[in-house]
Amino acid sequence: MATAIVYTEFGGPEVLHAVEISAPAPATGQVAIRVEAAGVNPIDAKLRSGKRASADIVEPRRVGNDGAGIVTAVGDGVDGFRPGDAVVFSGASGAYASDLVVPADRVHSRPPQVDAATGAALGIPVGTAYQTLRSLSVGPGDTLLLHAGSGSVGQAAIQLAVLWGGTVIATSSPRRAEAVRALGATPVPYGDGLADRVRALAPQGITVAMDAAGTDEALQTSIDVVADRSRIATLVRGRDAASLGIRAFSGGSPVPLTAQQQAWRGEAVPVVLALLAAGRFTVELGPSFPLADAVDAHRAVEAGVDGKITLVP
């Protein structure tokens, strides 16, 4: 038997509970994984609470997308993996579990330099950051204004933009300013007068903006300092983007990702795994909770903590 976290109604963290399930066996094209760590993402809590719209619940709903573990079996037609391999997976369904089957194209070999918690922290944050920066064509000569630079998506975006030759100015609280600076960005405190502070830090101008905060201030400041609204994107206020003339990726956007954008999200995890193995990328890990304490993990992600939260079966 295996254990999985599910919910049968929308609500607070307390609707999460553990159930026993049959140990999954891989079908054709699938890999069975003993989960060592699962990433806890804010979207998990938004879906569980009903704040992010999803289909009606007609059977116990699994939770989570990202994780890392050890291959226990491979299905027919799968090459490149064998039992005992350390792997990372993303875009899976039901990562909050002790055992899981995942389509092989969503599984990636985990270098020995990358522990399970770090691997589990990658999927949604690095996929979102990588795809957004690619969609905005961020590269040499660009100055990026990034809102919410100290979050998991923000930290990934800073590092990737700098690696690709960009200059980054990132909003953060004063308490988190040095963490942002250590990743290669210039921190700027949010609050009244933000646009003026940004202009002072970038006399050459801001060419592109990425909003991972979702505040009115973040959106208005981006519009004030970036001339080309097609190079402004929000990850949080998707439903407002069209009326503002800016772009949206996720965040409730009614416009689905294109095939190219989906491909970029899938490309992100192996790219970042290679960077981690080479010592060119870092991940800030936060609290780790036992799988059975998923309720506490969701309370923590909703309250806001430094670093990425993980669950350990």
C-alpha positions, 0 to 999 in steps of 0.5 A: 500500500501507499499513502496519498494526501487528498481532499473531498471538498474545498476549504481551509488546510484542514480539508486535507487528509491522508488515505491509503491507496494501492501501490501504483504500477507503471503503465506503458510510458510511465515511471513508478517513483518512491517519493522522497520529497514533494514541493508545496506550491502556493497554487496547491493551496489556492486550488484546495481553497477554491480561490483558483477555479477548478472542476467540481470535486466528484472523487477524492482529489490528489494534491501537488505537481512537483517532487523527487525520489527513486525509480522503483519500476518502469513501464513498457516503452520507457528508455533511460530510467531503471530502478534505483535511479534518482530523479526529479519530476514535475507536472505530475498529478498527486505529488503529495504521496509516498509512491507515484506513477509519472509519465516518463517525459516529465521525469528527469535524472537527478545529478548527485549534487542535487538532493531530493528537497532541492529537486522537489523545489524546482518544477513550478517555480523554475518552469514559470520563471523560465517560460516567462523570461523566454516569452518576454525575450529577456537577454543581453541589454535588457533591464528587468524590473521584477516584482517579488524578487525574494519568492521562489519564482522571483529567485529563479527569474533573477538567476536566469535573467542574469545568466542570460545577460540581463540586468535585474532590479527586484522589489523586496522587503528590506528584510529580504534585500540582501537575499535578492542582492546575493542572487545578482539583482539590485533590490528596491523596497516597494511602497510609495514612490516605487517608480521614482526609485526604480528610475533612479536605479536604472537611468538607462531605462527599464525594458521589461517587467515581470510581476510575481506580486500581483499588487496594484503598485506592481502593475502600475509601476511596470506600466509607468516605467516600461514603454512597450506593454507587450514586454510586461507580464503578470503571473498573478493578475491574469484576468486583468491583463487584457484591460491593461494591455499587458501579457499574462502567464498563469494567474487565472489568465483566460488565455492558455499557454501556447505549445512553445510556452508549454515546451519552455516550461518542460525544458526548464527543469533539466536546464536548471538541474544542470546549472545546479550540478555546475554550481551556477544556480541556488535554491532557498529551502524553507521548512520541511514537513512530514507528509502526514502534516500536509495541513501544517504545510499548507498553513505555512505556505498561506502564511508566507515563509522564507524558502521553498516548503517541502513534504517528506513521506 
